[in-house]
């Protein structure tokens, strides 16, 4: 991608941009510094909640090579997390990525994206449904995608997209999670109803391979197939609406786990409204990969509303409301530690763990410590309801500098009591820098 992007950009006319000229490139440096007080830094049950003051620093750096109506981006985002009382959590994060966007004279578009994220604590990067909360376990998330759109006539065309995602937890983690690799492909038929409205019908296939990090089970594999029909409407370059409904079948290959077949849907809306109000909304019903070792997936129902109000040139307000409901397909089964006292778990039927010698247990394994899950969740089908709201007020010093004071409250109510949690975070955030606009397929 680097060679191709550089070759195509040689001698190409420069595009208009708000970045910093740097030879043939445009440079978009920025920095975000957040200081706050969090009532529950690990998102744990109220009985085990730990509060602390924190400082987060992120410094996104983007180099862009524009040519004709195309662009090649390289992104590097170093970061650092610091805590006042728990300095053992202090640590660095980083994300590297690249994007090549090509717009051809024929009207065809090609987009290639790749990234690698090394992080901890930020579970929303791989868990949009808010399923997990696990302290400081480091992980690596690799993503890549290729999308191509081509019009066969002024009204009809097709779009092809393939995505790859791989999640890997640090091998030193002492908690049960799931590593997985996910590959999906979507083929869409497009029919332009007008210059701004398009009807589409698409077929999607997906394969996911899971590997349990702490439980000694065969690797699980899921196969997903879905068909969607929907509409896209573009108000302008930055505002659009999109929705689809579909039917999905998900099959688990190597286990007796429950399978899914049913309705999925998604609607997205982004629009600049009169009075300086920008509304962004998402409504989702989808199956999502689970890192909870009991199940391969959960059904995620989510409503997200984001209001960004800028009635004046300087002052702005923001309100985010996020309602989530995660439903799991199967009841939790118990797991026990092996008699050797290792970090391997084996499934057992109801009753005491038969592989533990309770008269002479291995070091660190007592009669109350041999169960992997609390007894009260065994035989229960997990159901989580989560409510999150964020309110903020900010001041825009200039086009490149702003400060924002906010409060974020999250409340997860699960029918498995150990997974309940509530947290509140006050934060003061400074932002400075430039960010390029991006056109996505």
C-alpha positions as a Markdown table, in Angstrom:
| # | Residue | x | y | z |
|---|---|---|---|---|
| 1 | Unk | 0.0 | 0.0 | 0.0 |
| 2 | Unk | 2.9 | 2.4 | 0.8 |
| 3 | Unk | 4.5 | 1.8 | -2.6 |
| 4 | Unk | 1.2 | 2.0 | -4.5 |
| 5 | Unk | 0.1 | 5.2 | -2.7 |
| 6 | Unk | 3.4 | 6.9 | -3.2 |
| 7 | Unk | 3.5 | 6.0 | -6.9 |
| 8 | Unk | 0.0 | 7.2 | -7.6 |
| 9 | Unk | 0.6 | 10.5 | -5.8 |
| 10 | Unk | 3.8 | 11.5 | -7.6 |
| 11 | Unk | 3.1 | 14.6 | -9.7 |
| 12 | Unk | -0.6 | 14.6 | -8.8 |
| 13 | Unk | -2.3 | 18.0 | -8.2 |
| 14 | Unk | -2.7 | 18.9 | -4.5 |
| 15 | Unk | -6.2 | 18.8 | -3.0 |
| 16 | Unk | -7.4 | 21.6 | -0.7 |
| 17 | Unk | -6.9 | 20.7 | 3.0 |
| 18 | Unk | -6.8 | 22.2 | 6.4 |
| 19 | Unk | -3.7 | 20.3 | 7.4 |
| 20 | Unk | -0.1 | 21.4 | 7.6 |
| 21 | Unk | 1.8 | 21.1 | 4.3 |
| 22 | Unk | 4.8 | 18.7 | 4.6 |
| 23 | Unk | 6.4 | 18.2 | 1.2 |
| 24 | Unk | 3.9 | 16.2 | -0.9 |
| 25 | Unk | 2.1 | 15.2 | 2.3 |
| 26 | Unk | -0.4 | 17.0 | 4.6 |
| 27 | Unk | 0.3 | 16.5 | 8.3 |
| 28 | Unk | -2.5 | 16.4 | 10.8 |
| 29 | Unk | -1.1 | 16.3 | 14.4 |
| 30 | Unk | -3.4 | 16.5 | 17.4 |
| 31 | Unk | -3.4 | 15.7 | 21.1 |
| 32 | Unk | -6.1 | 14.9 | 23.6 |
| 33 | Unk | -5.5 | 15.1 | 27.3 |
| 34 | Unk | -8.2 | 14.0 | 29.8 |
| 35 | Unk | -8.1 | 14.3 | 33.6 |
| 36 | Unk | -10.9 | 12.7 | 35.6 |
| 37 | Unk | -12.3 | 11.0 | 38.7 |
| 38 | Unk | -13.8 | 7.6 | 38.2 |
| 39 | Unk | -15.9 | 5.9 | 40.9 |
| 40 | Unk | -15.4 | 2.4 | 39.4 |
| 41 | Unk | -12.2 | 2.1 | 37.3 |
| 42 | Unk | -12.6 | -1.7 | 36.7 |
| 43 | Unk | -16.4 | -1.6 | 36.1 |
| 44 | Unk | -16.9 | -4.2 | 38.8 |
| 45 | Unk | -19.8 | -5.1 | 41.1 |
| 46 | Unk | -20.6 | -2.4 | 43.6 |
| 47 | Unk | -19.2 | -4.5 | 46.5 |
| 48 | Unk | -15.8 | -4.5 | 44.8 |
| 49 | Unk | -15.8 | -1.0 | 43.1 |
| 50 | Unk | -12.5 | 0.8 | 43.2 |
| 51 | Unk | -12.3 | 4.6 | 42.6 |
| 52 | Unk | -9.3 | 6.6 | 41.4 |
| 53 | Unk | -8.2 | 9.7 | 39.7 |
| 54 | Unk | -6.8 | 9.3 | 36.2 |
| 55 | Unk | -5.0 | 11.0 | 33.3 |
| 56 | Unk | -5.3 | 9.8 | 29.7 |
| 57 | Unk | -3.2 | 11.1 | 26.9 |
| 58 | Unk | -3.6 | 10.4 | 23.2 |
| 59 | Unk | -1.7 | 12.0 | 20.4 |
| 60 | Unk | -3.1 | 11.0 | 16.9 |
| 61 | Unk | -0.7 | 11.8 | 14.1 |
| 62 | Unk | -1.9 | 11.5 | 10.5 |
| 63 | Unk | 0.1 | 11.8 | 7.3 |
| 64 | Unk | -2.0 | 12.2 | 4.2 |
| 65 | Unk | -0.9 | 12.1 | 0.5 |
| 66 | Unk | -3.7 | 13.5 | -1.6 |
| 67 | Unk | -3.8 | 13.0 | -5.3 |
| 68 | Unk | -6.6 | 13.7 | -7.8 |
| 69 | Unk | -9.8 | 12.8 | -5.8 |
| 70 | Unk | -7.9 | 10.1 | -3.9 |
| 71 | Unk | -5.8 | 9.9 | -0.7 |
| 72 | Unk | -3.4 | 7.7 | 1.2 |
| 73 | Unk | -3.3 | 8.0 | 5.0 |
| 74 | Unk | -0.8 | 6.7 | 7.6 |
| 75 | Unk | -1.9 | 7.0 | 11.2 |
| 76 | Unk | 0.0 | 6.6 | 14.5 |
| 77 | Unk | -1.7 | 7.1 | 17.8 |
| 78 | Unk | 0.5 | 6.7 | 20.9 |
| 79 | Unk | -1.1 | 7.0 | 24.3 |
| 80 | Unk | -0.6 | 6.8 | 28.0 |
| 81 | Unk | -2.8 | 6.0 | 31.0 |
| 82 | Unk | -1.9 | 7.1 | 34.5 |
| 83 | Unk | -3.6 | 6.6 | 37.9 |
| 84 | Unk | -3.0 | 8.3 | 41.2 |
| 85 | Unk | -3.6 | 5.4 | 43.6 |
| 86 | Unk | -3.1 | 2.4 | 41.3 |
| 87 | Unk | 0.2 | 3.2 | 39.6 |
| 88 | Unk | 0.5 | -0.5 | 38.7 |
| 89 | Unk | -2.1 | 0.3 | 36.0 |
| 90 | Unk | 0.1 | 3.0 | 34.5 |
| 91 | Unk | 1.0 | 2.1 | 30.9 |
| 92 | Unk | 1.2 | 3.0 | 27.3 |
| 93 | Unk | -1.0 | 2.2 | 24.4 |
| 94 | Unk | -0.6 | 2.5 | 20.7 |
| 95 | Unk | -2.4 | 2.2 | 17.4 |
| 96 | Unk | -1.0 | 2.1 | 13.9 |
| 97 | Unk | -3.0 | 2.1 | 10.7 |
| 98 | Unk | -3.1 | 3.0 | 7.1 |
| 99 | Unk | -5.9 | 3.7 | 4.6 |
| 100 | Unk | -5.8 | 4.0 | 0.8 |
| 101 | Unk | -8.8 | 5.5 | -1.0 |
| 102 | Unk | -8.9 | 5.5 | -4.8 |
| 103 | Unk | -11.6 | 7.3 | -6.8 |
| 104 | Unk | -11.5 | 6.4 | -10.5 |
| 105 | Unk | -12.7 | 8.4 | -13.4 |
| 106 | Unk | -15.3 | 5.8 | -14.2 |
| 107 | Unk | -16.9 | 6.5 | -10.8 |
| 108 | Unk | -15.6 | 3.3 | -9.1 |
| 109 | Unk | -14.2 | 3.5 | -5.6 |
| 110 | Unk | -11.7 | 1.3 | -3.8 |
| 111 | Unk | -10.8 | 1.5 | -0.1 |
| 112 | Unk | -8.2 | -0.5 | 1.8 |
| 113 | Unk | -7.8 | -0.2 | 5.5 |
| 114 | Unk | -5.5 | -1.9 | 8.1 |
| 115 | Unk | -4.8 | -1.3 | 11.7 |
| 116 | Unk | -3.3 | -2.8 | 14.9 |
| 117 | Unk | -4.3 | -1.7 | 18.4 |
| 118 | Unk | -2.3 | -2.6 | 21.5 |
| 119 | Unk | -4.4 | -1.5 | 24.5 |
| 120 | Unk | -5.9 | -2.4 | 27.9 |
| 121 | Unk | -9.0 | -1.3 | 29.8 |
| 122 | Unk | -10.6 | 0.1 | 26.6 |
| 123 | Unk | -12.9 | -2.9 | 26.1 |
| 124 | Unk | -15.3 | -0.9 | 23.8 |
| 125 | Unk | -12.7 | -1.3 | 21.0 |
| 126 | Unk | -13.8 | -5.0 | 20.6 |
| 127 | Unk | -16.9 | -5.2 | 22.7 |
| 128 | Unk | -19.5 | -2.5 | 21.5 |
| 129 | Unk | -22.3 | -4.2 | 23.5 |
| 130 | Unk | -20.6 | -3.6 | 26.8 |
| 131 | Unk | -20.3 | -7.3 | 27.8 |
| 132 | Unk | -17.0 | -7.4 | 29.6 |
| 133 | Unk | -15.1 | -5.5 | 32.3 |
| 134 | Unk | -11.8 | -7.0 | 33.2 |
| 135 | Unk | -9.3 | -4.6 | 34.8 |
| 136 | Unk | -5.9 | -4.4 | 33.2 |
| 137 | Unk | -5.7 | -7.4 | 30.9 |
| 138 | Unk | -3.7 | -6.3 | 27.8 |
| 139 | Unk | -4.9 | -7.3 | 24.4 |
| 140 | Unk | -4.1 | -6.8 | 20.7 |
| 141 | Unk | -6.8 | -6.1 | 18.1 |
| 142 | Unk | -5.9 | -6.4 | 14.4 |
| 143 | Unk | -8.4 | -5.2 | 11.8 |
| 144 | Unk | -8.4 | -5.0 | 8.0 |
| 145 | Unk | -11.0 | -4.3 | 5.3 |
| 146 | Unk | -11.2 | -4.0 | 1.5 |
| 147 | Unk | -14.2 | -2.3 | -0.1 |
| 148 | Unk | -14.9 | -1.8 | -3.9 |
| 149 | Unk | -17.9 | -0.1 | -5.4 |
| 150 | Unk | -18.6 | 0.0 | -9.1 |
| 151 | Unk | -21.5 | 1.3 | -11.2 |
| 152 | Unk | -22.4 | -0.8 | -14.2 |
| 153 | Unk | -24.7 | 1.9 | -15.4 |
| 154 | Unk | -25.9 | 5.3 | -14.2 |
| 155 | Unk | -28.5 | 3.5 | -12.0 |
| 156 | Unk | -27.1 | 0.1 | -11.2 |
| 157 | Unk | -24.0 | -1.3 | -9.7 |
| 158 | Unk | -22.5 | -3.5 | -7.0 |
| 159 | Unk | -20.4 | -3.2 | -3.9 |
| 160 | Unk | -18.0 | -5.8 | -2.4 |
| 161 | Unk | -16.6 | -5.6 | 1.1 |
| 162 | Unk | -14.5 | -8.0 | 3.1 |
| 163 | Unk | -13.4 | -7.5 | 6.7 |
| 164 | Unk | -10.9 | -9.2 | 9.0 |
| 165 | Unk | -10.7 | -8.9 | 12.8 |
| 166 | Unk | -8.5 | -10.8 | 15.3 |
| 167 | Unk | -8.5 | -10.4 | 19.0 |
| 168 | Unk | -5.7 | -11.8 | 21.2 |
| 169 | Unk | -5.3 | -11.4 | 24.9 |
| 170 | Unk | -2.0 | -11.3 | 26.7 |
| 171 | Unk | -0.8 | -14.8 | 27.6 |
| 172 | Unk | 0.0 | -13.6 | 31.1 |
| 173 | Unk | -3.7 | -12.8 | 31.8 |
| 174 | Unk | -5.1 | -14.9 | 34.6 |
| 175 | Unk | -8.8 | -14.4 | 33.6 |
| 176 | Unk | -10.9 | -16.4 | 31.3 |
| 177 | Unk | -11.4 | -14.8 | 27.8 |
| 178 | Unk | -11.7 | -15.8 | 24.2 |
| 179 | Unk | -9.3 | -15.1 | 21.4 |
| 180 | Unk | -11.0 | -15.1 | 18.0 |
| 181 | Unk | -10.4 | -14.5 | 14.3 |
| 182 | Unk | -13.3 | -13.3 | 12.2 |
| 183 | Unk | -13.5 | -13.0 | 8.4 |
| 184 | Unk | -16.6 | -11.7 | 6.7 |
| 185 | Unk | -17.6 | -10.8 | 3.1 |
| 186 | Unk | -20.6 | -8.9 | 1.8 |
| 187 | Unk | -21.7 | -8.6 | -1.8 |
| 188 | Unk | -24.3 | -5.9 | -2.5 |
| 189 | Unk | -26.5 | -5.0 | -5.5 |
| 190 | Unk | -27.1 | -1.2 | -5.8 |
| 191 | Unk | -30.0 | 0.5 | -7.6 |
| 192 | Unk | -30.0 | 4.3 | -7.6 |
| 193 | Unk | -33.5 | 5.6 | -7.2 |
| 194 | Unk | -32.3 | 9.2 | -7.5 |
| 195 | Unk | -29.0 | 11.2 | -7.3 |
| 196 | Unk | -29.1 | 10.9 | -3.4 |
| 197 | Unk | -31.1 | 7.7 | -2.7 |
| 198 | Unk | -30.0 | 4.1 | -3.3 |
| 199 | Unk | -31.7 | 0.8 | -2.8 |
| 200 | Unk | -29.5 | -2.2 | -2.0 |
| 201 | Unk | -29.8 | -5.9 | -1.5 |
| 202 | Unk | -26.9 | -7.9 | -0.1 |
| 203 | Unk | -25.6 | -11.3 | 1.0 |
| 204 | Unk | -23.2 | -11.6 | 3.9 |
| 205 | Unk | -21.1 | -14.6 | 5.0 |
| 206 | Unk | -18.9 | -14.8 | 8.1 |
| 207 | Unk | -16.6 | -17.3 | 9.7 |
| 208 | Unk | -15.3 | -17.0 | 13.2 |
| 209 | Unk | -12.8 | -19.2 | 15.0 |
| 210 | Unk | -12.6 | -19.0 | 18.8 |
| 211 | Unk | -9.9 | -20.2 | 21.1 |
| 212 | Unk | -10.5 | -20.4 | 24.8 |
| 213 | Unk | -7.7 | -18.8 | 26.7 |
| 214 | Unk | -8.3 | -20.5 | 30.1 |
| 215 | Unk | -10.7 | -23.4 | 29.4 |
| 216 | Unk | -9.4 | -26.6 | 27.8 |
| 217 | Unk | -12.0 | -27.1 | 25.1 |
| 218 | Unk | -11.9 | -27.8 | 21.3 |
| 219 | Unk | -11.7 | -24.6 | 19.3 |
| 220 | Unk | -15.2 | -23.4 | 18.4 |
| 221 | Unk | -16.1 | -22.2 | 14.9 |
| 222 | Unk | -19.2 | -20.3 | 13.9 |
| 223 | Unk | -20.6 | -19.9 | 10.4 |
| 224 | Unk | -23.0 | -17.0 | 9.8 |
| 225 | Unk | -25.0 | -16.2 | 6.7 |
| 226 | Unk | -27.4 | -13.3 | 6.2 |
| 227 | Unk | -29.4 | -11.5 | 3.6 |
| 228 | Unk | -30.3 | -7.8 | 3.9 |
| 229 | Unk | -32.4 | -5.3 | 2.0 |
| 230 | Unk | -32.3 | -1.6 | 2.7 |
| 231 | Unk | -32.0 | 2.1 | 1.6 |
| 232 | Unk | -29.2 | 4.7 | 1.7 |
| 233 | Unk | -29.8 | 8.4 | 1.4 |
| 234 | Unk | -27.1 | 11.0 | 1.3 |
| 235 | Unk | -28.1 | 14.6 | 2.3 |
| 236 | Unk | -24.6 | 16.0 | 1.5 |
| 237 | Unk | -21.0 | 14.9 | 1.9 |
| 238 | Unk | -21.2 | 14.5 | 5.7 |
| 239 | Unk | -24.8 | 13.8 | 6.4 |
| 240 | Unk | -26.6 | 10.5 | 5.5 |
| 241 | Unk | -29.2 | 8.0 | 6.5 |
| 242 | Unk | -29.1 | 4.2 | 6.1 |
| 243 | Unk | -31.2 | 1.3 | 7.2 |
| 244 | Unk | -31.6 | -2.4 | 6.5 |
| 245 | Unk | -33.5 | -5.4 | 7.7 |
| 246 | Unk | -32.4 | -9.0 | 7.2 |
| 247 | Unk | -32.5 | -12.6 | 8.2 |
| 248 | Unk | -29.5 | -14.4 | 9.7 |
| 249 | Unk | -28.6 | -17.9 | 10.4 |
| 250 | Unk | -25.6 | -18.6 | 12.8 |
| 251 | Unk | -24.3 | -22.2 | 13.3 |
| 252 | Unk | -21.8 | -23.3 | 15.8 |
| 253 | Unk | -19.7 | -26.1 | 14.2 |
| 254 | Unk | -17.7 | -27.9 | 16.9 |
| 255 | Unk | -20.0 | -27.7 | 19.9 |
| 256 | Unk | -23.6 | -28.3 | 21.0 |
| 257 | Unk | -24.1 | -24.6 | 21.7 |
| 258 | Unk | -27.4 | -23.0 | 20.8 |
| 259 | Unk | -27.7 | -21.6 | 17.3 |
| 260 | Unk | -29.4 | -18.5 | 16.1 |
| 261 | Unk | -31.8 | -17.8 | 13.2 |
| 262 | Unk | -33.9 | -14.7 | 13.1 |
| 263 | Unk | -34.3 | -11.0 | 12.3 |
| 264 | Unk | -31.5 | -8.5 | 12.3 |
| 265 | Unk | -31.7 | -4.8 | 11.6 |
| 266 | Unk | -29.7 | -1.6 | 11.7 |
| 267 | Unk | -30.6 | 2.1 | 11.1 |
| 268 | Unk | -28.2 | 5.0 | 11.2 |
| 269 | Unk | -28.9 | 8.7 | 10.8 |
| 270 | Unk | -26.6 | 11.7 | 10.8 |
| 271 | Unk | -27.9 | 15.2 | 10.0 |
| 272 | Unk | -27.0 | 18.8 | 10.7 |
| 273 | Unk | -30.3 | 20.4 | 11.9 |
| 274 | Unk | -31.3 | 24.1 | 12.2 |
| 275 | Unk | -30.1 | 26.0 | 15.2 |
| 276 | Unk | -26.6 | 24.5 | 15.3 |
| 277 | Unk | -27.9 | 21.0 | 16.4 |
| 278 | Unk | -26.4 | 17.9 | 15.0 |
| 279 | Unk | -28.2 | 14.6 | 15.5 |
| 280 | Unk | -26.6 | 11.2 | 15.2 |
| 281 | Unk | -28.6 | 8.0 | 15.9 |
| 282 | Unk | -28.1 | 4.3 | 15.6 |
| 283 | Unk | -30.6 | 1.5 | 16.2 |
| 284 | Unk | -29.1 | -2.0 | 16.0 |
| 285 | Unk | -30.2 | -5.6 | 16.4 |
| 286 | Unk | -27.2 | -8.0 | 15.7 |
| 287 | Unk | -25.4 | -11.0 | 16.9 |
| 288 | Unk | -22.0 | -10.1 | 18.4 |
| 289 | Unk | -19.0 | -12.3 | 19.3 |
| 290 | Unk | -18.8 | -13.1 | 23.0 |
| 291 | Unk | -15.7 | -13.0 | 25.1 |
| 292 | Unk | -17.7 | -14.5 | 28.0 |
| 293 | Unk | -16.4 | -18.1 | 28.1 |
| 294 | Unk | -19.8 | -19.6 | 28.5 |
| 295 | Unk | -21.2 | -18.6 | 25.1 |
| 296 | Unk | -19.9 | -18.0 | 21.6 |
| 297 | Unk | -22.2 | -15.0 | 20.9 |
| 298 | Unk | -24.9 | -12.8 | 22.3 |
| 299 | Unk | -27.8 | -10.9 | 20.7 |
| 300 | Unk | -27.2 | -7.2 | 21.0 |
| 301 | Unk | -30.1 | -4.7 | 20.8 |
| 302 | Unk | -28.9 | -1.1 | 21.1 |
| 303 | Unk | -30.3 | 2.4 | 20.7 |
| 304 | Unk | -27.7 | 5.2 | 20.6 |
| 305 | Unk | -28.6 | 8.9 | 20.3 |
| 306 | Unk | -25.9 | 11.6 | 20.2 |
| 307 | Unk | -26.9 | 15.3 | 20.3 |
| 308 | Unk | -24.2 | 17.9 | 19.6 |
| 309 | Unk | -25.6 | 21.5 | 20.0 |
| 310 | Unk | -23.5 | 24.5 | 19.0 |
| 311 | Unk | -25.8 | 27.6 | 19.3 |
| 312 | Unk | -22.9 | 30.0 | 19.4 |
| 313 | Unk | -19.5 | 30.1 | 17.7 |
| 314 | Unk | -17.7 | 29.3 | 21.0 |
| 315 | Unk | -19.9 | 27.3 | 23.4 |
| 316 | Unk | -21.2 | 23.8 | 22.7 |
| 317 | Unk | -23.2 | 21.2 | 24.5 |
| 318 | Unk | -23.3 | 17.4 | 24.1 |
| 319 | Unk | -25.7 | 14.7 | 25.2 |
| 320 | Unk | -25.2 | 11.0 | 24.6 |
| 321 | Unk | -27.8 | 8.3 | 25.6 |
| 322 | Unk | -27.0 | 4.7 | 25.0 |
| 323 | Unk | -29.5 | 1.9 | 25.8 |
| 324 | Unk | -28.3 | -1.7 | 25.4 |
| 325 | Unk | -29.8 | -5.1 | 25.9 |
| 326 | Unk | -27.6 | -8.3 | 25.6 |
| 327 | Unk | -29.3 | -11.7 | 25.5 |
| 328 | Unk | -27.4 | -14.9 | 25.6 |
| 329 | Unk | -28.4 | -18.2 | 24.0 |
| 330 | Unk | -27.5 | -20.7 | 26.8 |
| 331 | Unk | -27.3 | -21.2 | 30.5 |
| 332 | Unk | -24.0 | -21.1 | 32.2 |
| 333 | Unk | -22.3 | -24.4 | 33.1 |
| 334 | Unk | -19.8 | -24.9 | 35.8 |
| 335 | Unk | -16.1 | -25.3 | 35.3 |
| 336 | Unk | -13.5 | -26.6 | 37.8 |
| 337 | Unk | -9.7 | -26.3 | 38.1 |
| 338 | Unk | -7.7 | -29.4 | 37.2 |
| 339 | Unk | -6.2 | -31.5 | 40.0 |
| 340 | Unk | -2.8 | -30.2 | 39.0 |
| 341 | Unk | -3.7 | -26.7 | 40.1 |
| 342 | Unk | -3.0 | -25.2 | 36.7 |
| 343 | Unk | -5.0 | -22.5 | 34.9 |
| 344 | Unk | -6.8 | -25.2 | 32.9 |
| 345 | Unk | -10.6 | -25.7 | 33.5 |
| 346 | Unk | -12.6 | -28.8 | 32.7 |
| 347 | Unk | -16.4 | -28.9 | 32.5 |
| 348 | Unk | -18.3 | -31.0 | 35.1 |
| 349 | Unk | -21.9 | -31.9 | 35.9 |
| 350 | Unk | -23.7 | -30.4 | 38.9 |
| 351 | Unk | -22.1 | -31.1 | 42.3 |
| 352 | Unk | -18.6 | -30.7 | 43.8 |
| 353 | Unk | -15.7 | -30.7 | 41.5 |
| 354 | Unk | -14.6 | -34.3 | 41.3 |
| 355 | Unk | -11.0 | -33.6 | 40.2 |
| 356 | Unk | -10.0 | -31.8 | 43.3 |
| 357 | Unk | -8.6 | -33.7 | 46.3 |
| 358 | Unk | -10.3 | -31.6 | 49.0 |
| 359 | Unk | -8.2 | -33.3 | 51.7 |
| 360 | Unk | -5.0 | -32.3 | 50.1 |
| 361 | Unk | -5.7 | -29.6 | 47.4 |
| 362 | Unk | -3.0 | -28.1 | 45.2 |
| 363 | Unk | -1.4 | -24.9 | 46.3 |
| 364 | Unk | -3.7 | -22.0 | 46.0 |
| 365 | Unk | -6.8 | -24.2 | 45.4 |
| 366 | Unk | -9.2 | -24.5 | 48.4 |
| 367 | Unk | -12.6 | -25.9 | 48.7 |
| 368 | Unk | -14.2 | -22.5 | 47.9 |
| 369 | Unk | -11.7 | -21.7 | 45.2 |
| 370 | Unk | -12.1 | -24.6 | 42.9 |
| 371 | Unk | -15.2 | -23.3 | 41.0 |
| 372 | Unk | -14.6 | -21.0 | 38.0 |
| 373 | Unk | -18.0 | -19.3 | 38.3 |
| 374 | Unk | -20.1 | -18.4 | 41.4 |
| 375 | Unk | -22.7 | -21.0 | 42.2 |
| 376 | Unk | -25.6 | -18.5 | 41.8 |
| 377 | Unk | -25.0 | -18.1 | 38.1 |
| 378 | Unk | -25.0 | -21.8 | 37.2 |
| 379 | Unk | -28.0 | -22.8 | 35.2 |
| 380 | Unk | -28.9 | -19.2 | 34.5 |
| 381 | Unk | -29.3 | -17.7 | 31.0 |
| 382 | Unk | -27.5 | -14.4 | 31.1 |
| 383 | Unk | -29.4 | -11.2 | 30.3 |
| 384 | Unk | -27.8 | -7.7 | 30.6 |
| 385 | Unk | -29.5 | -4.3 | 30.4 |
| 386 | Unk | -27.2 | -1.4 | 30.3 |
| 387 | Unk | -27.9 | 2.4 | 30.5 |
| 388 | Unk | -25.3 | 5.0 | 29.7 |
| 389 | Unk | -25.7 | 8.8 | 29.6 |
| 390 | Unk | -23.0 | 11.4 | 29.0 |
| 391 | Unk | -23.5 | 15.2 | 29.3 |
| 392 | Unk | -20.9 | 17.7 | 28.5 |
| 393 | Unk | -20.3 | 21.5 | 28.0 |
| 394 | Unk | -17.4 | 22.8 | 26.1 |
| 395 | Unk | -15.6 | 26.0 | 24.8 |
| 396 | Unk | -14.1 | 26.2 | 21.4 |
| 397 | Unk | -11.0 | 28.5 | 21.6 |
| 398 | Unk | -10.3 | 28.3 | 17.9 |
| 399 | Unk | -10.8 | 25.8 | 15.0 |
| 400 | Unk | -8.0 | 23.7 | 16.4 |
| 401 | Unk | -8.4 | 24.0 | 20.2 |
| 402 | Unk | -11.2 | 23.2 | 22.6 |
| 403 | Unk | -11.9 | 22.3 | 26.2 |
| 404 | Unk | -14.8 | 20.1 | 27.5 |
| 405 | Unk | -16.2 | 19.3 | 31.0 |
| 406 | Unk | -18.3 | 16.2 | 31.2 |
| 407 | Unk | -19.9 | 13.6 | 33.3 |
| 408 | Unk | -20.4 | 10.0 | 32.2 |
| 409 | Unk | -22.8 | 7.6 | 34.1 |
| 410 | Unk | -23.1 | 3.8 | 33.3 |
| 411 | Unk | -25.4 | 1.3 | 35.0 |
| 412 | Unk | -25.5 | -2.4 | 34.0 |
| 413 | Unk | -28.2 | -4.5 | 35.5 |
| 414 | Unk | -27.7 | -8.2 | 34.9 |
| 415 | Unk | -29.7 | -11.2 | 36.0 |
| 416 | Unk | -26.3 | -12.6 | 37.0 |
| 417 | Unk | -25.6 | -10.5 | 40.1 |
| 418 | Unk | -21.8 | -10.7 | 39.8 |
| 419 | Unk | -22.0 | -8.8 | 36.5 |
| 420 | Unk | -23.9 | -5.8 | 37.8 |
| 421 | Unk | -21.9 | -2.6 | 38.0 |
| 422 | Unk | -22.4 | 1.2 | 38.2 |
| 423 | Unk | -19.9 | 3.9 | 37.5 |
| 424 | Unk | -19.7 | 7.6 | 37.3 |
| 425 | Unk | -16.8 | 9.7 | 35.8 |
| 426 | Unk | -16.2 | 13.4 | 35.9 |
| 427 | Unk | -13.7 | 14.5 | 33.3 |
| 428 | Unk | -12.0 | 17.6 | 32.0 |
| 429 | Unk | -10.6 | 17.2 | 28.4 |
| 430 | Unk | -8.4 | 19.4 | 26.3 |
| 431 | Unk | -8.2 | 18.9 | 22.6 |
| 432 | Unk | -5.8 | 20.5 | 20.2 |
| 433 | Unk | -4.9 | 19.8 | 16.6 |
| 434 | Unk | -6.2 | 19.0 | 13.1 |
| 435 | Unk | -8.2 | 16.0 | 11.8 |
| 436 | Unk | -8.7 | 15.1 | 8.1 |
| 437 | Unk | -12.2 | 14.6 | 6.7 |
| 438 | Unk | -12.7 | 11.0 | 5.5 |
| 439 | Unk | -15.0 | 9.7 | 2.8 |
| 440 | Unk | -15.9 | 6.1 | 3.4 |
| 441 | Unk | -17.4 | 3.5 | 1.1 |
